[in-house]
Amino acid sequence: MKRRNFIKATGIAGAGAGLLPGTLNLNAATFRKEGKTTPICIATWNFPNASIRAGEMLEQGATALDAVEQGVMVEEANLKNTTVGKGGAPDREGNVTLDACIMAPNGDAGAVVYLKNNTHAVSVARKVMEETPHVMLAGEGADQFARQHGFEQENLLTPESAKAYKEWLKNKEYKPLINIENHDTIGMLCLDEKGDIAGACTTSGLSYKMNGRVGDSPIIGAGLFLDNEIGGAVGTGMGEAIMKSVGSFLIVELMRQGKSPQEACEITVNRIVKQNPNYKDFQVAFLALDKNGEIGSYCLHKGYSYVKYKDNKNTNIPSQYYL
């Protein structure tokens, strides 16, 4: 048996069964609907232009994979967004470095970390997924790969971000602000008319992070995970807490066992609370979508919201919260 098939046959099923012993392990048929699916796009935080872009593509028959890529690219190019793409806040050394991942309905995934000089990290991540045998490329290797595949090289540090960085250097205080500097990601999930789910995450990371720091956003299973038979989940906020909980993977496995997207998000946030005595000092938030188009969202602190595009309507929805 091939290694990949062996893992699918033993590892994933075992992991799901081990989360909540004795609960029902649902199969794909539970989530499948007959006929055409109503397309839907959801994304973390209030990035309406991104969800409109992806949602309109879905309504025109685009695949979920194309829609999530094009959707998050809107924010990567938005110079007013200092947490994603070009114009992102630099690290403590003055470098703007980007992290991103993308995941396709067939389970393929690609990611880049510590990428410099390329605005559209999500597109480089997709190219890694489609053109290499790997899942993740990092640092100079990721930059070299981007150059070899024709991605435009550019300086990501805008005059505005450079000015803010010079001000920060005066005191060098590093204290992420809840719902401001913790709000460092756009994560997006799309369900297309064929019933396929894809997802993407992209970020410039925490403002003035340590040189070399990588958060949850490009990590499959942490910032993003999906199973096309069940649904998907994305995370945002303090990446370290999300990575330690493998939050997005946990949510999908809980949905596999019969939990609703909302229940799965709440269980995951509660687990983070139990694992982190200092949970009041940071924000984490999750967003989930199952194959029936049902949505779940939950966070630690009030203030997080998500956008939903469905039936030609874009809506910003406040999330339920723990505190």
LUMTI-223425 format. One record per residue (C-alpha): x, y, z. Coordinates in steps of 0.05 Angstrom, whole numbers, padded with zeros to 5 digits, always signed. Example, Ala and Ser with C-alpha at 12.3 -4.5 7.8 and 13.67 -1.06 7.14 Angstrom:
% LUMTI-223425
+00246-00090+00156/+00273-00021+00143/
% end
This chain:
% LUMTI-223425
+00000+00000+00000/+00026+00069-00018/+00047+00112+00041/-00005+00167+00026/-00062+00116+00022/-00038+00082+00085/-00040+00148+00123/-00110+00162+00097/-00133+00092+00116/-00103+00092+00186/-00078+00158+00211/-00135+00205+00196/-00190+00157+00218/-00152+00141+00281/-00141+00214+00297/-00214+00230+00289/-00236+00170+00331/-00187+00189+00386/-00213+00260+00396/-00280+00241+00427/-00283+00166+00440/-00351+00136+00431/-00379+00191+00387/-00408+00178+00319/-00357+00180+00262/-00398+00207+00204/-00383+00189+00132/-00385+00233+00071/-00455+00213+00052/-00481+00250+00113/-00459+00316+00084/-00475+00307+00011/-00536+00340-00020/-00569+00321-00085/-00567+00371-00142/-00533+00438-00149/-00502+00471-00088/-00513+00544-00071/-00444+00576-00073/-00420+00611-00010/-00357+00649+00011/-00337+00665+00083/-00275+00702+00107/-00246+00724+00173/-00254+00796+00196/-00288+00850+00156/-00255+00846+00088/-00316+00858+00044/-00280+00870-00022/-00246+00802-00016/-00310+00764-00003/-00347+00801-00058/-00292+00784-00108/-00294+00710-00089/-00369+00707-00083/-00382+00738-00151/-00333+00689-00182/-00370+00631-00150/-00437+00656-00177/-00406+00658-00246/-00386+00584-00240/-00314+00590-00217/-00283+00534-00176/-00275+00543-00102/-00199+00540-00110/-00197+00597-00160/-00245+00638-00118/-00206+00633-00053/-00141+00651-00087/-00170+00712-00123/-00209+00732-00061/-00151+00737-00013/-00107+00769-00067/-00152+00831-00060/-00126+00842+00010/-00054+00824-00008/-00055+00883-00056/-00092+00930-00008/-00040+00979+00017/-00085+01003+00073/-00085+00933+00103/-00022+00931+00146/-00031+00858+00165/-00033+00824+00096/+00010+00829+00034/+00043+00892+00008/+00041+00947+00060/+00044+00898+00117/+00080+00918+00181/+00153+00894+00182/+00188+00851+00234/+00236+00880+00286/+00291+00883+00234/+00249+00923+00185/+00234+00865+00137/+00164+00853+00110/+00156+00777+00106/+00094+00741+00083/+00064+00673+00101/+00008+00639+00063/-00024+00573+00047/-00078+00545+00002/-00115+00479+00003/-00153+00446-00054/-00215+00401-00051/-00174+00340-00068/-00131+00350-00005/-00071+00380-00040/-00038+00439-00004/+00016+00490-00015/+00049+00541+00031/+00104+00593+00034/+00136+00624+00096/+00183+00683+00105/+00171+00704+00033/+00200+00771+00013/+00190+00816-00048/+00126+00782-00073/+00058+00813-00059/+00015+00752-00075/+00041+00700-00028/-00022+00658-00037/-00008+00651-00111/+00064+00629-00098/+00035+00578-00048/-00012+00552-00101/+00046+00545-00150/+00084+00505-00097/+00023+00460-00091/+00015+00449-00165/+00086+00450-00191/+00128+00415-00137/+00126+00351-00097/+00128+00393-00033/+00077+00428+00011/+00120+00485+00039/+00178+00528+00016/+00212+00578+00062/+00256+00640+00060/+00305+00647+00003/+00282+00581-00026/+00211+00609-00031/+00236+00674-00061/+00279+00637-00112/+00220+00593-00132/+00176+00654-00141/+00229+00688-00186/+00236+00625-00227/+00161+00623-00239/+00156+00695-00262/+00128+00729-00201/+00141+00803-00199/+00194+00824-00149/+00177+00887-00110/+00191+00923-00045/+00135+00907+00004/+00153+00962+00054/+00110+01022+00037/+00127+01093+00059/+00070+01090+00109/+00094+01025+00141/+00166+01050+00141/+00144+01113+00178/+00106+01072+00230/+00166+01026+00239/+00212+01086+00253/+00163+01109+00307/+00162+01040+00337/+00238+01039+00341/+00237+01096+00391/+00210+01051+00446/+00210+00981+00415/+00151+00960+00456/+00120+00894+00434/+00051+00883+00462/+00000+00858+00411/-00066+00894+00418/-00128+00850+00420/-00169+00856+00356/-00117+00902+00325/-00048+00872+00320/-00077+00803+00334/-00120+00812+00272/-00065+00791+00227/-00097+00744+00176/-00149+00737+00123/-00173+00665+00121/-00225+00646+00069/-00267+00585+00054/-00308+00577-00010/-00362+00525-00028/-00375+00524-00103/-00436+00502-00143/-00407+00431-00150/-00404+00425-00074/-00328+00428-00070/-00293+00467-00014/-00226+00503-00018/-00190+00549+00030/-00134+00600+00035/-00097+00640+00089/-00048+00697+00078/-00014+00746+00126/+00045+00790+00139/+00044+00765+00211/+00045+00803+00277/+00070+00874+00274/+00144+00879+00294/+00150+00804+00305/+00218+00773+00318/+00259+00762+00255/+00241+00693+00228/+00176+00685+00266/+00122+00644+00231/+00051+00639+00256/-00006+00592+00244/-00030+00621+00177/+00013+00579+00130/+00009+00516+00173/-00039+00463+00146/-00081+00439+00205/-00070+00503+00246/-00090+00564+00206/-00127+00524+00153/-00153+00454+00143/-00208+00422+00102/-00235+00355+00083/-00279+00358+00021/-00324+00304+00049/-00338+00343+00113/-00320+00417+00111/-00265+00466+00128/-00240+00515+00181/-00194+00575+00186/-00164+00610+00246/-00140+00680+00261/-00111+00717+00321/-00051+00696+00362/-00019+00644+00318/+00021+00611+00373/-00042+00590+00410/-00074+00565+00346/-00013+00524+00326/-00009+00491+00394/-00082+00469+00390/-00079+00449+00316/-00145+00486+00316/-00170+00481+00245/-00156+00407+00240/-00192+00396+00307/-00254+00433+00283/-00259+00391+00219/-00250+00326+00258/-00304+00348+00308/-00351+00361+00250/-00334+00292+00223/-00358+00264+00289/-00425+00299+00284/-00413+00367+00316/-00442+00427+00281/-00392+00480+00256/-00412+00525+00314/-00403+00470+00366/-00336+00451+00337/-00310+00523+00340/-00334+00531+00412/-00301+00466+00435/-00236+00487+00403/-00235+00556+00435/-00252+00525+00502/-00193+00477+00495/-00147+00537+00482/-00174+00570+00545/-00157+00508+00586/-00087+00504+00556/-00069+00577+00566/-00075+00609+00635/-00062+00677+00602/-00119+00670+00552/-00147+00739+00571/-00085+00771+00541/-00095+00750+00469/-00148+00738+00416/-00162+00675+00377/-00220+00663+00330/-00244+00607+00285/-00290+00604+00225/-00318+00539+00198/-00362+00516+00140/-00391+00447+00128/-00413+00415+00063/-00485+00436+00074/-00464+00509+00077/-00474+00515+00152/-00427+00564+00186/-00395+00567+00254/-00355+00623+00286/-00328+00633+00356/-00273+00674+00389/-00243+00692+00457/-00257+00766+00460/-00315+00807+00433/-00296+00847+00371/-00283+00794+00319/-00330+00788+00259/-00332+00752+00193/-00361+00765+00124/-00408+00720+00086/-00425+00725+00012/-00485+00685-00010/-00541+00696-00060/-00510+00761-00085/-00509+00790-00015/-00448+00807+00027/-00457+00811+00102/-00411+00826+00161/-00431+00783+00220/-00406+00793+00292/-00380+00728+00321/-00402+00696+00386/-00348+00700+00439/-00323+00668+00503/-00308+00730+00545/
% end
